[in-house]
Amino acid sequence: MRHTREHKDATRQRILESAGRLFKGGGIDGTGIAALMTDAGLTNGAFYKHFASKDDLVAHTLTAQLDAQQEAVDALPPGRSGIEEFVRHYLSTEHRDDISHGCPSAALLDEIGRCSTDAKQSYTDGLTALMDALGARLSPTDPKAARPAVLTAFAMMAGTLQISRALADPVLADELLQRAAAEALNLLNASANQT
């Protein structure tokens, strides 16, 4: 039976959504094709109709995840209030405790570093676009001027989220999130005042 283009696109999207959630929850290396396709409600054979390999899937999943993250940023209020909302949500206990639906950077950085060149390029392209979207809120006329500060703050935030997830002491983990949010906002506000 031949499927319509819309059906193929919907199936591919279902695979990408499952991959994003499962990769973040169990790791790229810890997620096999069989488990992924079962989660998507599809057979293993259907995988190769959409992706050439697991590496190909990883690259496309990173693109999809970072595109979704950028769409969420684009929906925030303009200017610094949007930046503050992003930082406070990113470094919230809710985000920390929901790895499977959270930021791909905080969940997968250690594995992305060992991925194929294509996957690293997908990550680089998506992260750069996300940083520029955030930078546009600090420096609307020259978002690239804000990129170093935004990237530095984001790196600090992703690392903080990872450490907070690893701490056995919930009070210390929560304090770390709160302190990092204040420091990230200080860094971003200082950058905005310089541009």
C-alpha positions in Angstrom: 0.0 0.0 0.0 1.3 3.4 -0.9 1.1 6.1 1.7 0.6 9.8 1.1 3.3 12.3 1.6 1.4 13.6 4.7 1.3 10.1 6.2 5.1 9.7 5.6 5.8 13.1 7.2 3.6 12.3 10.2 5.3 8.9 10.6 8.7 10.5 10.4 7.6 13.2 13.0 6.4 10.4 15.3 9.8 8.7 15.1 11.6 12.0 15.8 9.4 12.7 18.8 10.0 9.3 20.3 13.7 9.6 19.6 14.0 13.0 21.3 12.2 11.7 24.4 14.0 8.4 24.6 17.4 9.7 23.8 17.1 12.4 26.5 15.7 9.9 29.0 17.9 6.9 28.4 20.8 8.3 26.3 21.6 7.9 22.7 23.7 4.8 23.2 21.1 3.4 25.6 18.3 3.6 23.1 18.1 0.9 20.5 16.2 1.1 17.2 13.8 -1.7 18.3 12.8 0.1 21.5 12.4 3.4 19.7 10.2 2.0 16.9 8.1 0.2 19.5 7.6 3.4 21.4 6.6 5.1 18.1 4.1 2.3 17.5 5.9 1.2 14.3 7.9 -1.8 13.1 11.7 -1.9 12.8 11.4 -2.2 9.1 9.7 1.2 8.9 12.8 2.9 10.3 14.9 2.6 7.2 12.1 4.2 5.1 12.8 7.4 7.0 16.5 7.3 8.1 19.7 5.8 6.6 21.1 4.9 10.0 21.0 5.6 13.7 23.5 8.4 13.2 21.2 10.0 10.6 18.4 9.8 13.1 20.5 11.4 15.8 21.4 14.3 13.5 17.8 14.9 12.6 16.6 14.4 16.1 19.0 17.1 17.4 17.7 19.5 14.7 14.1 18.8 15.7 14.8 19.2 19.4 16.7 22.5 19.0 14.0 23.8 16.5 11.4 23.1 19.1 13.4 24.8 21.8 13.8 27.8 19.6 10.1 27.9 18.9 9.5 28.0 22.7 12.0 30.9 22.9 10.3 32.7 20.0 7.0 32.5 21.9 8.4 34.3 25.0 7.7 38.0 25.6 10.1 40.3 23.8 13.2 41.8 25.3 14.7 41.1 28.7 11.5 39.8 30.2 11.6 36.9 27.7 15.2 36.3 28.7 14.3 36.2 32.3 11.4 33.9 31.7 13.7 31.5 29.7 16.4 31.5 32.4 13.9 30.9 35.3 12.1 28.1 33.5 15.4 26.5 32.3 16.8 26.5 35.9 13.5 25.4 37.5 13.0 22.2 39.5 10.3 21.2 37.0 12.7 21.3 34.1 15.4 19.6 36.1 13.0 16.7 37.0 11.6 16.2 33.5 14.7 15.0 31.6 12.8 13.3 28.8 10.9 16.5 27.9 13.7 19.0 28.7 16.6 20.6 27.0 18.6 18.3 24.7 21.8 20.1 25.6 21.6 19.3 29.3 20.5 15.7 28.7 22.9 14.8 25.8 26.0 16.9 25.7 28.4 14.1 26.8 27.1 11.9 24.0 26.8 14.6 21.3 30.6 15.1 21.7 31.1 11.5 20.7 28.6 11.5 17.8 29.2 11.7 14.1 30.3 14.9 12.4 26.8 15.3 10.9 25.2 15.1 14.4 27.7 17.6 15.7 27.0 19.9 12.8 23.2 19.6 13.4 23.8 20.5 17.1 26.1 23.4 16.2 23.6 24.9 13.7 20.6 24.5 16.0 22.4 25.8 19.1 23.8 28.8 17.1 20.3 29.7 15.9 18.9 29.4 19.5 21.7 31.6 20.9 21.0 34.2 18.2 17.3 34.1 19.0 18.1 34.8 22.7 20.8 37.4 21.7 18.2 39.3 19.7 16.3 39.9 22.9 19.5 41.5 24.4 20.7 43.3 21.3 17.9 43.6 18.7 20.1 45.5 16.2 23.0 43.1 16.4 22.2 39.7 18.0 25.6 38.2 17.1 27.2 40.8 19.3 25.4 39.2 22.3 26.3 35.6 21.2 29.4 35.2 23.4 27.6 36.2 26.6 24.4 34.2 25.7 26.5 31.1 24.9 28.5 31.5 28.1 25.3 31.9 30.2 23.7 29.0 28.4 26.7 26.7 29.0 26.6 27.6 32.7 22.9 26.9 32.8 23.2 23.5 31.0 26.0 22.4 33.3 24.1 23.6 36.4 21.1 21.6 35.3 23.3 18.5 34.9 24.9 18.9 38.3 21.6 19.6 40.0 20.2 16.4 38.5 23.2 14.4 39.9 23.1 15.7 43.5 21.5 13.4 46.1 20.8 16.4 48.4 17.6 18.0 47.1 18.1 21.2 49.2 21.6 21.7 47.7 20.3 20.9 44.2 17.5 23.5 44.5 19.9 26.1 45.9 22.2 25.6 43.0 19.4 26.2 40.5 18.4 29.4 42.2 21.9 30.8 42.5 22.7 29.9 38.9 19.6 31.7 37.7 20.6 34.9 39.5 24.2 34.6 38.1 23.0 33.9 34.5 20.7 36.9 34.6 23.5 39.1 36.0 25.7 38.0 33.1 23.1 38.6 30.5 22.0 42.0 31.9 25.6 43.1 32.0 26.0 42.1 28.3 22.8 43.9 27.4 24.1 47.1 29.0 27.3 46.9 27.0 25.7 46.4 23.5 
